[in-house]
Structure formats: structure tokens, C-alpha cells
Amino acid sequence: MNSNHLILDRRLPFEDRIRDLVRLWIRDGRGRDHLLTGKAFFAVYSWHLKHGTDHDITWAEFVAASYDSIGSSGGWEAMLRERAWCDGCGDRYRLENIGLCTGCMRYTCYACGDHASCTGETV
């Protein structure tokens, strides 16, 4: 079990989703049950690389625990070699060459850029 659905649920702002998940992770003893994988991990880790020092140390600890659970650098590098479709133009890219909108959770290539109607940020 993991908590990917809490990050992928677009009803709350992205930082609120992370905050709520970290609180849940701490409340439940920092176990593996709430660690992230897949698209949810990609979103949070990419966001963390951009904004990580702006928040509480427990956010960094949560991201580090999720990073370790996917296989550390080997798992991250394998994830970056996976492919995703840009939801804007339909072209296919490796994850290392595409962004993800933290608002609508759609992949977007850098040519398509941010979504005008979305409050998220592309990471």
C-alpha cells in the first residue's frame, strides 16, 4: 500500500497535499505504507528538488525515505528513463525530458509549457 492517491488527488493545492501526507506519515510512525512511487513520487521529488529547502525538515525526511524505497539513485535513474506522453501535444518523452504540472497532474513537454487555466507549476 502507498499514499500515491493523496498526491494525485487534485482537490487541494500541491503543497497542502504534501503537508497532509507528511503529517499522516509521521502520525503512523514513519512507516513504508505512506511512501510514494511512480507518478506521485516523480511529482514530489521533482518539486522537492526545486523547493525542498523552503520547508520543514520532516518534508525532506519523507522525500528521502520515499527515494530510498524506490531504490535510491538506481531507482530514480530507471524512472527517468521511463516514457510519458505530453498531454498537450501528444508527443512521447523520457521523464527526464518532460515536466509534470502540480495542479492538474498532467505531463507537459517544455514546448507546451504551463497550462494557462491551471494553478499548478510545472516541475
Backbone bond lengths (Angstrom), bond angles and torsions (degrees), N, CA, C in turn:
res aa  C-N    CA-C-N  psi(-1)  N-CA   C-N-CA  omega(-1)  CA-C   N-CA-C  phi
1 M - - - 1.449 - - 1.529 108.84 -
2 N 1.306 116.92 146.07 1.454 121.36 173.07 1.524 108.32 -143.20
3 S 1.304 114.91 -179.54 1.466 119.91 -177.09 1.520 111.65 -112.76
4 N 1.315 117.29 29.17 1.464 120.74 178.89 1.524 112.09 -53.14
5 H 1.324 116.38 -39.62 1.464 120.45 -176.53 1.528 112.22 -60.13
6 L 1.325 118.02 -28.52 1.463 120.40 179.39 1.528 111.48 -69.86
7 I 1.305 116.83 -32.51 1.467 121.18 178.01 1.523 110.28 -81.32
8 L 1.311 117.72 -38.08 1.466 121.41 -176.97 1.526 113.15 -76.80
9 D 1.332 117.25 -15.19 1.466 122.43 178.15 1.523 108.44 -72.72
10 R 1.309 117.48 116.96 1.464 122.44 -171.10 1.526 114.18 -87.33
11 R 1.304 119.38 6.23 1.464 120.53 -175.43 1.523 113.63 -69.85
12 L 1.314 117.90 -29.49 1.468 121.86 179.72 1.522 110.14 -107.10
13 P 1.328 117.40 156.22 1.460 119.57 171.70 1.539 109.96 -58.78
14 F 1.311 116.64 151.01 1.454 121.87 -173.22 1.523 112.69 -56.51
15 E 1.317 117.77 -46.11 1.463 120.01 -179.84 1.523 111.57 -62.65
16 D 1.306 118.32 -34.31 1.466 121.15 176.73 1.526 110.51 -66.20
17 R 1.327 116.76 -38.39 1.468 120.27 177.75 1.520 110.61 -62.31
18 I 1.325 116.20 -44.16 1.465 119.93 179.19 1.525 109.74 -64.89
19 R 1.322 117.11 -47.68 1.469 121.35 -179.24 1.526 110.91 -56.00
20 D 1.327 116.86 -47.57 1.467 120.96 -179.16 1.528 111.33 -63.37
21 L 1.320 116.46 -39.81 1.462 119.90 -179.89 1.527 111.29 -68.35
22 V 1.318 117.66 -41.89 1.464 120.30 178.48 1.527 109.93 -63.07
23 R 1.316 117.58 -40.94 1.474 120.27 177.00 1.528 111.07 -61.24
24 L 1.314 116.95 -42.25 1.458 122.06 178.26 1.523 110.53 -63.99
25 W 1.318 116.99 -43.56 1.467 122.76 178.54 1.526 110.43 -59.55
26 I 1.332 116.91 -45.40 1.465 120.66 179.31 1.524 110.33 -66.76
27 R 1.322 116.87 -45.47 1.466 121.18 -179.31 1.528 111.60 -57.43
28 D 1.325 116.53 -37.31 1.457 120.98 -177.17 1.525 113.52 -92.90
29 G 1.331 117.44 18.22 1.460 120.99 171.92 1.511 115.40 86.50
30 R 1.324 117.74 19.14 1.464 122.51 176.07 1.522 113.15 59.80
31 G 1.316 115.50 35.40 1.461 120.73 -179.29 1.518 113.23 -81.07
32 R 1.296 115.00 174.20 1.464 122.20 -177.99 1.527 113.21 -72.34
33 D 1.327 117.40 -17.15 1.461 120.79 -175.37 1.523 113.90 -59.62
34 H 1.306 117.97 -26.37 1.460 120.39 -176.41 1.529 113.51 -104.63
35 L 1.316 117.40 2.98 1.460 119.87 -179.06 1.519 110.62 -73.51
36 L 1.314 115.17 154.85 1.463 121.66 -172.34 1.517 112.98 -97.99
37 T 1.326 114.77 155.83 1.460 122.93 175.18 1.528 107.79 -141.03
38 G 1.311 116.55 173.16 1.456 122.65 170.52 1.517 114.65 53.54
39 K 1.327 114.63 -140.41 1.460 122.21 -175.80 1.528 112.01 -58.69
40 A 1.317 117.71 -39.68 1.469 120.88 179.43 1.529 110.39 -63.31
41 F 1.336 116.55 -42.83 1.460 118.99 177.25 1.523 110.74 -64.88
42 F 1.323 116.97 -44.66 1.464 121.16 179.24 1.530 110.33 -54.81
43 A 1.320 116.46 -45.36 1.470 120.91 -179.35 1.525 111.53 -63.58
44 V 1.325 116.77 -50.34 1.465 120.45 -175.74 1.531 110.71 -68.95
45 Y 1.310 117.57 -42.29 1.469 119.39 -178.70 1.526 110.66 -67.09
46 S 1.320 117.70 -42.86 1.468 120.91 177.96 1.526 110.24 -62.62
47 W 1.326 116.47 -42.66 1.458 120.83 177.73 1.523 109.92 -63.24
48 H 1.336 116.28 -43.28 1.466 121.36 -179.44 1.532 111.07 -62.14
49 L 1.315 117.64 -39.84 1.464 120.19 178.75 1.531 110.78 -60.71
50 K 1.313 116.13 -30.97 1.460 121.60 -179.44 1.532 112.89 -85.53
51 H 1.347 117.75 -35.53 1.467 121.80 -171.22 1.521 114.86 -127.54
52 G 1.295 118.78 6.35 1.467 122.26 -169.24 1.503 116.63 -54.18
53 T 1.324 118.49 -36.13 1.458 119.55 -176.59 1.525 113.04 -78.86
54 D 1.319 116.28 -4.43 1.462 120.39 -179.06 1.528 113.40 -83.92
55 H 1.326 118.31 -1.62 1.460 120.83 -170.91 1.522 112.17 -131.63
56 D 1.305 114.20 173.51 1.453 124.46 -179.97 1.528 111.28 -53.86
57 I 1.317 116.54 146.61 1.466 122.45 -179.52 1.529 111.83 -59.73
58 T 1.339 117.49 -28.48 1.471 118.75 -179.46 1.525 111.04 -65.68
59 W 1.337 118.30 -27.80 1.471 120.52 175.83 1.521 108.81 -63.95
60 A 1.333 116.42 -44.69 1.468 121.02 179.09 1.526 110.90 -63.95
61 E 1.319 116.92 -38.65 1.465 120.41 177.98 1.523 111.20 -64.33
62 F 1.331 116.34 -40.68 1.461 120.78 177.97 1.530 110.74 -63.65
63 V 1.315 116.68 -46.00 1.461 120.73 179.70 1.531 110.09 -62.90
64 A 1.333 117.22 -41.51 1.463 121.00 178.62 1.531 111.41 -63.41
65 A 1.318 117.00 -40.56 1.471 120.21 178.67 1.532 110.55 -65.97
66 S 1.325 117.37 -40.39 1.469 120.49 176.86 1.521 110.60 -65.61
67 Y 1.324 116.80 -41.15 1.470 122.60 177.71 1.533 110.15 -58.68
68 D 1.331 116.21 -47.49 1.465 120.39 178.04 1.523 111.15 -61.25
69 S 1.332 117.26 -38.43 1.467 120.50 -176.11 1.535 113.04 -70.52
70 I 1.332 117.68 -23.07 1.475 118.98 177.27 1.525 111.75 -88.84
71 G 1.339 117.36 -1.56 1.455 120.69 178.56 1.516 114.16 109.67
72 S 1.316 116.59 20.65 1.468 123.28 178.69 1.524 110.86 55.01
73 S 1.317 117.33 -139.58 1.467 119.91 -173.63 1.518 112.28 -63.39
74 G 1.328 117.87 -35.23 1.464 120.30 178.05 1.515 112.18 -64.17
75 G 1.318 116.77 -41.43 1.465 121.11 177.76 1.518 111.79 -67.93
76 W 1.327 116.63 -40.28 1.463 121.05 178.99 1.532 110.40 -65.23
77 E 1.325 116.46 -44.87 1.466 119.93 179.41 1.523 111.17 -63.63
78 A 1.320 117.30 -39.07 1.470 120.20 176.80 1.528 110.30 -64.14
79 M 1.332 116.76 -40.45 1.459 120.49 178.68 1.528 110.27 -62.33
80 L 1.312 117.29 -42.56 1.463 120.35 -179.12 1.527 112.74 -63.46
81 R 1.333 117.21 -22.89 1.474 121.08 177.50 1.531 112.33 -83.77
82 E 1.335 117.48 -12.72 1.466 120.24 176.12 1.520 108.79 -66.08
83 R 1.323 115.84 162.40 1.463 120.46 -177.61 1.519 110.92 -116.18
84 A 1.331 114.58 149.40 1.469 121.30 177.59 1.522 107.99 -141.52
85 W 1.316 115.72 154.77 1.456 122.64 177.68 1.515 109.64 -91.90
86 C 1.328 116.22 136.63 1.457 120.38 172.04 1.518 107.29 -71.01
87 D 1.310 116.87 125.98 1.462 120.92 -179.68 1.524 112.54 -73.54
88 G 1.330 117.11 -10.51 1.453 120.59 178.24 1.520 112.68 -87.79
89 C 1.332 116.95 -57.02 1.467 121.04 -174.30 1.519 113.60 -104.40
90 G 1.324 117.58 -15.31 1.454 120.81 178.63 1.518 114.61 86.86
91 D 1.330 118.46 1.06 1.462 120.57 177.32 1.526 109.62 -74.86
92 R 1.325 115.92 155.89 1.462 121.51 -176.91 1.528 109.50 -107.95
93 Y 1.331 115.79 136.12 1.455 121.94 -177.05 1.524 110.03 -137.51
94 R 1.333 115.17 156.86 1.451 119.27 166.20 1.528 107.39 -67.97
95 L 1.328 116.54 151.57 1.464 119.33 179.75 1.526 112.01 -59.99
96 E 1.326 117.05 -28.18 1.463 118.95 178.94 1.524 111.85 -68.20
97 N 1.332 117.76 -12.84 1.463 122.11 -177.00 1.523 113.52 -118.70
98 I 1.313 116.59 19.07 1.462 120.09 -179.36 1.521 108.47 -139.81
99 G 1.309 116.41 153.62 1.453 120.90 177.66 1.518 110.88 -105.22
100 L 1.309 114.57 170.33 1.460 121.41 177.76 1.517 107.47 -132.21
101 C 1.312 116.39 130.38 1.462 121.34 179.60 1.531 108.60 -80.89
102 T 1.317 116.45 125.81 1.464 120.53 -178.65 1.520 112.80 -75.52
103 G 1.321 117.63 -11.41 1.459 120.73 177.83 1.515 112.01 -85.23
104 C 1.326 115.97 -59.46 1.466 120.53 -175.61 1.526 112.75 -97.03
105 M 1.332 116.95 -6.57 1.463 123.90 178.43 1.538 112.05 61.72
106 R 1.328 116.07 31.73 1.462 120.73 176.15 1.522 108.97 -101.80
107 Y 1.347 114.64 142.35 1.455 119.36 172.99 1.519 108.52 -71.38
108 T 1.325 115.74 142.60 1.454 120.42 178.22 1.524 109.30 -143.79
109 C 1.327 115.93 132.32 1.461 119.23 177.45 1.522 108.43 -75.62
110 Y 1.296 116.18 165.15 1.463 119.24 -176.53 1.521 111.92 -74.50
111 A 1.320 117.87 -18.93 1.468 120.19 174.03 1.534 110.34 -71.30
112 C 1.333 116.83 -38.82 1.473 120.40 178.65 1.525 110.82 -76.01
113 G 1.316 117.27 -36.11 1.457 121.71 175.39 1.511 114.79 70.08
114 D 1.330 114.58 -161.00 1.470 121.80 -177.87 1.522 111.19 -63.91
115 H 1.302 115.81 155.82 1.461 122.35 178.17 1.525 108.61 -91.14
116 A 1.298 116.77 121.71 1.469 121.12 -175.81 1.525 112.98 -59.43
117 S 1.318 117.62 -33.17 1.464 120.59 -176.51 1.523 113.18 -94.19
118 C 1.316 117.08 6.26 1.464 120.68 -174.59 1.514 110.27 -112.25
119 T 1.319 116.43 141.08 1.456 121.07 180.00 1.521 112.82 -88.10
120 G 1.329 117.05 -1.99 1.457 120.52 -178.90 1.517 111.79 -77.47
121 E 1.321 113.27 175.91 1.454 120.44 176.92 1.514 108.12 -121.14
122 T 1.306 116.90 146.64 1.451 120.84 179.50 1.530 108.76 -86.11
123 V 1.320 115.43 124.59 1.467 122.05 178.25 1.508 109.57 -118.61
